[in-house]
Amino acid sequence: MMKIRSKFQTWLLQEDLNFLLTNRIPRIAVTRFMGWWSQLRHPWIVKGSIAVWRWFTDLDLSEAKEKSFDSIHACFTRELKPGLRPVDARPDVLTSPCDCIIGACGEIRDGIVYQAKGFPYTLNTLLSAPELMQRWPQMLEGGTFVTMRLTSSMYHRFHAPCDAHLSHVTYISGDTWNVNPIALTRVKELFCKNERAVLQMQTSSGMPFLIVPVAAVLVASMRFHAVDVLLNLRYRGPNEIPCDAIYTKGQEMGWFEHGSTILMFVPKGYQLVDGVQSGIQLRMGEPILALNSSARYF
């Protein structure tokens, strides 16, 4: 049985087939259906869906706080047992806001960053809103960007990478392309096409930075504790949402309904921690960026 499962997964991961199955479908319609399906509370549906999910992925529920779930949604957004994600407490270190696989990362040059090798996009295109475009690309020039991909089987909640203040959320509706590596090497400016939210934040020392959760096929729904509405494809505004939320390092900020990507942008002064590079896996709370001793923000 394990050999059959392995061969089937390998077959599904063939680039052309994977791209066809996850993108050449009515993405928004399927995503809305999945949102409805995930809320169903019939025990046969829940158990059967989790069994199929486990067959296709490496889903491990041994870390989950709850032992059973009354819906697929509850399983997707599960909390962990206390103490399983220790947070690096060093004040000069930003920690990973989520469990993830690191994607493209590096320096922000001329307002250009990358979703994959050879596939650039601009901060202006990603940010979209005029107010964001006027301020942030210049502020982030020479800084660092990190792409963090959450697979469908991972823990889906995200947390503050440092003691921080969230001042504003800009919601940008969009498509629901898959955000896996195969799609990122085929669809130009993919992150700029998908539904996303831009979180304007500041560290306790005054450094401004951005966190941008990007939704994807089967996801397209984000919940932030600082915002009293669910942001999804049915949301009709307002798109500009002022906030005044204070977080301690590692405090939960919200969650995706399934799995997707978080982009983080910091200005000059921080650099990737040694060993952090494309392809490695991090857990929430592990160090991802470190402050240069000469950098100060007020």
C-alpha positions in Angstrom: 0.0 0.0 0.0 2.8 2.4 0.9 4.5 1.7 -2.5 1.2 2.4 -4.3 0.8 5.6 -2.4 4.4 6.7 -3.1 4.0 6.0 -6.8 0.7 7.9 -7.0 2.2 10.9 -5.2 5.2 10.9 -7.6 2.8 10.7 -10.6 0.8 13.7 -9.3 4.0 15.7 -8.8 4.9 15.5 -12.5 5.0 19.2 -13.4 2.6 19.3 -16.4 0.0 17.1 -14.6 0.3 19.0 -11.3 -0.1 22.3 -13.0 -3.1 21.1 -15.0 -4.9 19.6 -11.9 -4.3 22.6 -9.6 -4.6 25.5 -12.0 -6.4 24.6 -15.2 -9.6 24.3 -13.3 -12.3 26.8 -12.2 -10.1 27.9 -9.3 -12.5 30.4 -7.6 -15.5 28.0 -7.9 -13.5 25.1 -6.5 -12.1 27.3 -3.7 -15.6 28.4 -2.7 -16.8 24.8 -2.8 -13.9 23.8 -0.6 -14.8 26.5 1.8 -18.4 25.1 2.0 -17.2 21.5 2.2 -14.8 22.2 5.0 -17.5 23.6 7.3 -19.7 20.4 7.0 -19.9 18.6 10.4 -21.0 15.1 9.4 -18.6 12.7 11.1 -18.3 10.4 8.0 -17.4 13.4 5.8 -14.8 14.6 8.3 -13.2 11.3 8.8 -13.3 10.4 5.1 -11.8 13.7 4.1 -9.0 13.5 6.6 -8.2 10.0 5.5 -7.9 11.2 1.9 -5.9 14.2 3.0 -3.5 11.9 4.8 -3.2 9.6 1.8 -2.1 12.5 -0.5 0.2 14.3 2.1 2.3 13.8 5.2 -0.4 15.2 7.5 0.6 14.6 11.1 -2.0 15.4 13.8 0.0 14.1 16.7 1.0 17.7 17.6 -2.6 19.0 17.6 -4.1 20.3 20.8 -7.5 18.6 20.1 -7.7 14.8 19.5 -10.7 15.0 17.2 -12.3 17.5 14.9 -15.9 18.3 14.1 -15.1 19.7 10.6 -12.3 19.8 8.1 -12.1 23.5 8.8 -11.3 22.8 12.5 -8.5 20.4 11.4 -7.1 23.0 8.9 -6.9 25.7 11.6 -5.9 23.4 14.5 -4.0 24.8 17.4 -0.9 23.0 18.7 -0.2 21.5 22.1 1.5 24.1 24.3 5.2 24.3 24.2 5.8 22.7 20.8 7.1 25.9 19.1 9.6 27.5 21.4 10.3 31.1 20.2 13.9 32.5 20.0 13.8 35.3 22.5 16.8 37.3 21.3 15.7 40.9 20.7 17.9 41.3 17.6 16.3 38.3 15.9 13.1 38.1 13.9 11.6 34.6 14.0 9.6 32.7 11.4 6.0 33.7 11.8 4.8 30.2 10.7 5.8 26.6 9.9 7.1 26.8 6.4 9.4 25.9 3.6 11.6 28.8 2.6 11.2 29.9 -1.1 12.9 32.7 -2.9 14.7 35.1 -0.6 17.4 37.8 -0.8 18.0 41.5 -1.3 15.4 44.0 -2.6 17.0 45.8 -5.5 15.3 48.6 -7.5 12.0 47.6 -6.0 12.3 44.1 -7.6 12.0 40.8 -5.7 11.5 37.2 -6.9 8.9 34.5 -6.6 11.3 32.0 -8.2 14.6 32.1 -10.1 14.0 34.1 -13.3 10.5 35.1 -12.2 10.7 38.7 -10.8 7.9 40.9 -9.6 7.9 44.5 -8.3 6.8 45.7 -4.9 4.6 48.3 -6.7 2.7 45.5 -8.4 2.3 43.4 -5.3 1.2 46.3 -3.1 -1.2 47.7 -5.7 -2.7 50.5 -3.5 -1.3 54.0 -4.3 -0.8 54.8 -0.6 1.4 51.7 -0.2 3.3 52.3 -3.4 4.2 55.9 -2.5 5.8 54.8 0.8 7.1 51.3 1.0 9.2 50.5 -2.1 11.6 53.4 -1.2 11.6 52.4 2.5 12.4 48.8 1.7 15.1 49.4 -0.9 18.3 47.5 -0.1 16.4 45.4 2.5 15.5 41.7 2.5 12.6 39.7 1.4 11.6 36.2 2.4 9.1 33.9 0.9 7.6 31.3 3.3 5.4 28.5 1.8 2.9 26.6 4.0 2.0 23.2 2.6 -1.6 21.9 3.0 -0.5 19.5 5.8 1.4 22.1 7.9 0.2 24.1 11.0 -1.6 27.0 9.4 -1.5 29.7 12.1 0.9 32.6 11.9 2.5 34.6 14.7 4.4 37.8 15.4 8.1 37.6 14.4 9.0 40.1 17.2 7.4 42.5 19.7 5.4 44.5 17.1 2.6 46.9 16.4 0.1 46.4 13.5 -1.2 49.7 12.3 -3.0 48.9 9.1 -4.3 46.1 6.9 -4.9 46.5 3.2 -7.0 43.7 1.7 -6.5 43.1 -2.1 -8.9 40.7 -3.7 -7.7 38.5 -6.5 -7.3 35.1 -8.1 -6.5 31.8 -6.4 -3.6 30.3 -8.4 -1.7 27.5 -6.7 1.5 28.8 -5.1 3.6 25.7 -5.2 7.0 25.8 -6.8 5.7 24.4 -10.1 3.2 27.2 -10.6 5.8 29.8 -9.4 8.0 28.9 -12.3 5.2 29.1 -14.9 2.9 32.0 -13.9 4.5 35.5 -14.0 3.8 37.8 -11.0 1.7 35.1 -9.4 1.7 36.6 -5.9 0.5 39.9 -7.5 -2.5 38.1 -9.1 -3.7 36.2 -6.0 -5.9 37.4 -3.1 -3.6 38.9 -0.4 -3.5 41.2 2.6 -0.7 43.8 3.3 0.0 44.1 7.0 1.9 47.3 7.9 3.9 46.7 11.1 6.6 48.2 13.2 9.0 46.7 15.7 9.3 48.0 19.3 12.5 49.8 18.2 10.7 51.6 15.4 11.6 49.5 12.4 8.8 49.4 9.8 8.2 46.1 8.0 5.6 44.3 6.0 4.0 40.9 6.3 1.9 39.8 3.3 -0.2 36.6 3.6 -1.1 35.4 0.1 -4.0 33.1 -0.4 -4.2 30.2 -3.0 -6.4 27.6 -4.6 -8.6 26.0 -1.9 -7.6 28.7 0.6 -8.7 32.3 -0.3 -9.7 33.0 3.3 -7.7 34.6 6.0 -8.5 35.5 9.6 -6.7 38.1 11.6 -7.4 38.6 15.3 -7.0 42.4 14.8 -9.8 42.5 12.2 -13.3 41.6 13.1 -14.3 40.2 9.7 -13.2 37.2 7.7 -11.2 38.3 4.6 -12.1 36.1 1.7 -13.4 36.2 -1.9 -16.9 37.2 -0.7 -15.6 40.1 1.2 -16.7 43.5 -0.2 -14.8 46.0 1.8 -13.7 48.3 3.1 -10.3 47.3 1.8 -8.4 49.7 4.0 -8.6 48.7 7.6 -6.9 50.7 10.3 -5.6 48.7 13.3 -4.0 49.3 16.6 -2.8 45.9 17.7 0.2 45.2 19.9 1.8 41.8 19.8 4.5 40.1 21.8 7.0 37.9 20.0 5.4 34.6 19.0 1.9 35.8 19.8 -0.7 34.4 17.4 -1.9 36.9 14.7 -4.3 34.8 12.7 -4.5 31.8 10.3 -5.2 30.6 6.8 -8.1 28.3 6.1 -5.8 25.7 4.4 -2.2 26.4 3.3 -0.5 29.2 1.4 2.4 31.7 1.5 3.6 34.5 3.7 5.9 37.1 2.3 8.0 39.3 4.7 9.8 42.5 3.7 12.2 44.3 6.0 14.3 47.4 5.3 18.1 47.5 5.2 19.6 46.5 8.5 18.4 42.9 8.8 20.0 40.0 7.1 19.1 36.3 6.7 20.3 34.1 9.5 23.1 31.8 8.5 21.6 28.6 7.0 18.3 30.2 6.0 18.0 29.7 2.2 15.6 28.4 -0.4 14.4 24.9 0.3 15.0 24.6 4.0 12.1 24.0 6.4 11.5 26.2 9.4 9.1 26.0 12.3 7.4 29.0 13.8 9.6 30.6 16.4 12.9 29.7 14.8 15.3 32.6 13.8 15.0 33.8 10.2 16.5 37.4 10.2 19.1 39.1 12.4 19.7 42.8 13.0 23.0 44.3 12.1 24.5 46.0 15.1 24.8 49.3 13.3 21.1 49.5 12.3 18.7 51.7 14.2 15.2 52.8 13.5 13.3 55.6 15.2 
